[in-house]
Structure formats: C-alpha cells, structure tokens
C-alpha cells in the first residue's frame, strides 16, 4: 500500500520523507497536543510548512481534563498535566473533515483497552486520517497512556487489535519513562506496528516553596521542550538499532539543528510541539529552510540520505 500525499510522486523531493507507506512533502509534523484541536488550527499549521499534523489525542467520549492550573513554563521547557481533554470521537468528525481537505492528518487516539483503541482507530480511518498514532505514553492520565504503554504484552495486544481493525498505517507513541523502551518497541513491531514515535514527555513536578505544595492541580506532570531533547535523541539512537520499522523523533525540536540530531540518530521524520509555542507557527518554514541550507553546505542529496548516519 502506497499513500500518496498532496501530489508527491515516487520521485520524491529533497525534503520529502517516507514513514513506511506514508509519503510527506516535508519531514516535520505537528506533535499531538499543540495547534491540533480544531480543523482550522490544523489547516493553519499545514499552510505554515508542516508536512503533516498529528491530531489532539481523542477518546471515545468528551473529557474535560485536569483542573487549572495545568500548564506552566520552566527553565528549558514547559510542564503540563492537561489530562487528555478532548471533545470525543463523535464531535471530532467535523474537525477532521476540515483538516483532511487541506493535507495529511495523523489521527491520535487513546483508550483503556485493545477494543477501545481499535474502535477509535477505525473512526479516525473513516474520517480520512493517513495513519493513526496510538497514545501509549501520556504520563498524567490515570488508566491511560503510560499505565498501558510500559507493559510489552499490553502494547502487543493493543497494536494487534488496531492492526486487525484498520488498513491505514499504525504508529505507536512510546514513553521515555521506562527502562525497557526497546523491549516495548520490539513488542509493537512484532504485533505489526508500522512506525514508532519517540518520545512523549518526561514525568516531572513543580513545587511552589511559598505554599509548600505542587503548582499544578494533578501534581505529577509531563516535561516537554528543549530540556528533553538529549533524552529523545538517545531514545531514537537506541530504537534505530532495535527495530526495523521507521522512527519518528519528537522532543525539544526548535530549529533545523535539533531536527538533524534526531534524523542522524535514526529518525525518518520528526514532530514539533513545544517549539510551536516558543518559536511561533513559522517554526516549520524556518526548519525547512535550515535543512535545505545544511544539505547544500555539506553535500547531502536529501533527508533520506541523512537518516541514521551518526548511528552507523
């Protein structure tokens, strides 16, 4: 199965990439959870230079998320405990209708069981998603995410169920909050996953000394942004040697040099989340231009020629 995105032919451009059967004109995607809650916001990011947008993680029913405060900036990044707020899969149909008319959308879903994941993935496929991303890595939502994604057997069961339910590629987003990351990735691969997405946020906490209490309502949060980039790059480095399916790198990317670290560690493509907040929606256009300039200066023919070069 070859999915052709927005006129990309088998003769791909310098910035075009392949994540299994999915072909994108540009290597950078919007990570789940930022500028992807509405159809209009996803369209805006595609027009700003993103190769694709990963939707907000959506569940079976509407979820309000954790109470405020649930987000704050810290040195080197941000911490949040949003709690997977979303309108539910039924209501998200309209947002997907608007977004997929503009370009490639990867549908992110979360669930509490293999059956729920399979049902949600099927709905995203019906809505026109070019792939589904399974959120098995959120660190601050009880009963979901990391609570499922750190057990290889559970991961294998979820991936198997989703693969049996959909024809579009299945990507699995993994957590860095485990000592068996490669084992989990191998389990996902063995169950049929088409790509691994690494990493999600690191478990974190902020305490207000004056009040002697955690700042955010959920107490335990997730750290994102520039400070986690070395962790993400190391994870991709390890995964590149452990699995044969493509890897999508994410965590702390703000410019083309950050993206290159992930690519050269072994990522076929990358996602940007917090970087959209810190650098603005033009971050993708800036990264794309930087990548092209780097390839001109150092003699690389395209993105594909740089994947994993530091890992060989």
Buried (B, 14 or more C-beta within 10 A) or exposed (E): EEBEBEEBEEEBEBBBBBBBBBBBBBBBBBBBBBBBBBBEBBBBBBEBBBBBBBBBBBBBEBBEBBEEBBBEBBEEBBBBBBBBBBBBBEEBBEBBEBBBEBBBBBBBBBBBBBBBBBBBBBBBBEBBBBBBBBBBBBBBBEEBBBBBBBBBEBBBBBBBBBBEBBEBBBBBBBBBBBEEBBBBBBBBBBBBBBBBBBBBBBBBBBEEEEEEEBBBBBBEBBBBBBBBBEBBBBBBBBBBEBBEBBBBBBBBBBBBEBBBBBBBBBBBBBBBBBBBBBBEBEBBBBBBEBBBEBBEEEEBEBBBEBBBEBBE
